[in-house]
Amino acid sequence: MFQTGKLSNLLCLLFFMAILASQPTTAAAESSDSKHSTGLMVGQVWPSGELGKDVDGNVAPGIFYEYAASDIFSLYSNAIHSSHSNEKLKMLSTDLGIKANLVYYDKLSPYALLGMGLYFVNKKVGATQEEAEATLFGFNLGLGADLDLSEYFYMGMIFSIHNMFSKTISLPLNGNTELSGRWTGFFLRGGVRF
């Protein structure tokens, strides 16, 4: 379903395009109001519930985009791809939500996230390793902090919990199989503002 090599090439391409787009023009250099930011993230994903049965946590890459509507609130979106226990479970998580900066300490800004998303899940079930595939809807919560390295670059970390609503899949060999659960993740992230 997912090819990690193509995904990592896409992530690198998006990151370098964001760096090129962030180079200030004459008008942009005069204004320090950077409203857009994008970047890469990498961290550990731990599945639980029905999805987490017989699978381990694993390192997962991701990309994100944010639009700052004000000094406090931002609109954010991200995509995270994870593969667990020799591809017994593969997930592509896409989220959209609101980021709220809680307070500013010099160049450090802790924040909270609240959002919803679509989760594309593929799990091998039963002794026959039959594939159960579904798109699940869910919500997520997160806490994190960003540290400004310069006017345009920043890095940070985020801890998030993603809860997916259940869906029952009818499989030819394993009958009705429920796909549900949640995953918890801890990510390091680096971004650029433009």
Buried (B, 14 or more C-beta within 10 A) or exposed (E): EBEEEEBEEEBEEBBEEBBEEBEBEEEEEEEEEBEBBBBBBBBBBBBBBBBBEEBEBBEBBBBBBBBBEEEBEBBBBBBBBBBBEEBBBBBBBBBBBEBEBEEEEEEEBBBEBEBEBBBBBBBBBEEEEBEBEBEBEBBBBBBBBBBBEEEBBBBBBBBBBBBBEBBEBEBEEBEEBBBBBBBBBBBEBBBBBB
